[in-house]
Amino acid sequence: MAFEMPRANKPEDVGLSSQRLQRIRDVLQADIDNGLVPGAVLLIARRGQIASSEALGYRDREDGAVMTPDTIFRIASMTKPVVSVAAMMLAEEGKLLIANPASRYIPAFAYLKVAANSDDPGAKALTLEPPQR
């Protein structure tokens, strides 16, 4: 059973700017035109409605097969972008202060040690010490 998300009549109906969404599309298209990526699928939703959705470029440039909204492709290593967006959302809500040390949110980091070179040129082993930053 496929799930269809409702589509906003225009991006402004969900508090987004048509002009700024066009800028995102233009950047993606420029990357396609410059050969950085063969194609992309763009979908931006807000307040439970699709504000913008478009398939750009090719799913297979050599064969001339165009990208479609339902093209299936591999997405690898998405942990960092997903965690970064989650952290920014928490920061926006005032639940996370980026300047705070990580140990405020993850107590195990309070006792973190890092390897450091000794100032003694004759020392053969690394020492462990608290991080400086």
C-alpha positions as CSV (number, residue, x, y, z in Angstrom):
1,M,0.0,0.0,0.0
2,A,1.5,3.3,-1.1
3,F,1.3,6.4,1.1
4,E,0.5,9.6,-0.6
5,M,1.4,12.8,1.3
6,P,-0.9,15.8,0.5
7,R,0.6,18.5,-1.7
8,A,0.4,22.2,-0.8
9,N,-1.1,24.4,-3.5
10,K,2.0,26.6,-3.3
11,P,5.0,26.6,-0.9
12,E,3.8,29.8,0.8
13,D,0.8,27.9,2.0
14,V,3.1,26.0,4.4
15,G,5.4,28.9,5.2
16,L,8.1,28.4,2.6
17,S,9.4,30.7,-0.2
18,S,8.9,29.8,-3.8
19,Q,12.0,31.9,-4.7
20,R,14.2,30.2,-2.2
21,L,13.0,26.7,-3.2
22,Q,13.8,27.7,-6.8
23,R,17.4,28.5,-5.7
24,I,17.8,25.0,-4.3
25,R,16.5,23.6,-7.6
26,D,18.9,25.8,-9.5
27,V,21.9,24.6,-7.4
28,L,21.0,21.0,-8.0
29,Q,20.6,21.6,-11.7
30,A,24.0,23.4,-11.9
31,D,25.6,20.4,-10.2
32,I,24.0,18.1,-12.8
33,D,25.0,20.4,-15.7
34,N,28.6,20.5,-14.3
35,G,28.8,16.8,-14.1
36,L,29.1,16.6,-10.3
37,V,26.1,14.3,-10.0
38,P,24.0,12.6,-12.8
39,G,20.7,13.4,-11.2
40,A,18.7,14.1,-8.1
41,V,15.3,13.8,-6.6
42,L,14.1,16.8,-4.6
43,L,11.3,16.6,-2.1
44,I,10.7,19.2,0.6
45,A,7.7,18.9,2.9
46,R,6.5,21.0,5.8
47,R,3.5,20.7,8.1
48,G,2.6,17.4,6.6
49,Q,2.4,18.7,3.0
50,I,4.7,18.5,0.1
51,A,5.9,22.0,-0.8
52,S,8.3,21.0,-3.6
53,S,9.0,17.8,-5.5
54,E,11.0,17.3,-8.6
55,A,13.2,14.8,-10.4
56,L,16.2,16.3,-12.2
57,G,18.8,14.9,-14.5
58,Y,19.5,11.3,-15.2
59,R,19.3,8.0,-13.3
60,D,21.7,6.6,-16.0
61,R,23.4,9.4,-18.0
62,E,25.1,7.0,-20.4
63,D,21.8,5.3,-21.4
64,G,19.9,8.6,-21.3
65,A,17.5,7.3,-18.7
66,V,15.9,10.3,-16.9
67,M,15.5,10.5,-13.2
68,T,12.0,9.9,-12.0
69,P,10.4,10.6,-8.6
70,D,10.2,6.9,-7.9
71,T,13.7,6.0,-9.0
72,I,15.3,3.7,-6.5
73,F,19.0,4.4,-5.7
74,R,21.4,3.6,-2.9
75,I,21.9,6.1,-0.1
76,A,25.0,5.4,1.9
77,S,26.5,6.8,5.0
78,M,23.6,9.0,6.1
79,T,24.4,9.0,9.8
80,K,26.3,12.3,9.9
81,P,23.7,14.4,7.9
82,V,20.8,13.0,9.8
83,V,22.4,13.5,13.2
84,S,23.5,17.0,12.1
85,V,20.0,18.0,11.1
86,A,18.6,16.5,14.4
87,A,21.2,18.6,16.4
88,M,20.3,21.8,14.5
89,M,16.6,21.1,15.2
90,L,17.3,20.7,18.9
91,A,19.4,23.9,18.9
92,E,16.6,25.8,17.1
93,E,14.2,24.6,19.8
94,G,16.6,25.8,22.5
95,K,17.1,22.2,23.8
96,L,20.7,22.0,22.8
97,L,23.3,24.7,23.0
98,I,26.1,24.1,20.5
99,A,28.7,25.9,22.7
100,N,28.1,23.5,25.6
101,P,30.6,20.7,26.1
102,A,29.3,17.3,24.9
103,S,29.6,16.0,28.5
104,R,26.6,18.1,29.4
105,Y,24.4,15.8,27.2
106,I,26.5,12.6,27.3
107,P,28.0,12.3,30.8
108,A,30.5,9.6,29.7
109,F,32.4,12.3,27.8
110,A,33.3,14.1,31.0
111,Y,36.2,11.7,31.6
112,L,37.5,11.5,28.0
113,K,41.2,11.3,27.5
114,V,43.1,11.9,24.3
115,A,46.6,10.7,23.2
116,A,49.2,13.4,23.4
117,N,52.9,13.6,22.4
118,S,55.2,14.1,25.3
119,D,57.3,17.3,25.4
120,D,60.2,15.0,26.2
121,P,62.0,14.0,23.0
122,G,63.2,10.8,24.6
123,A,59.8,9.6,25.5
124,K,58.7,6.5,23.6
125,A,55.1,6.3,24.7
126,L,52.1,8.6,24.2
127,T,50.5,10.0,27.3
128,L,46.8,10.3,27.9
129,E,45.4,13.7,29.0
130,P,42.1,15.6,29.0
131,P,41.4,17.3,25.7
132,Q,42.2,21.0,25.5
133,R,39.2,21.9,23.4
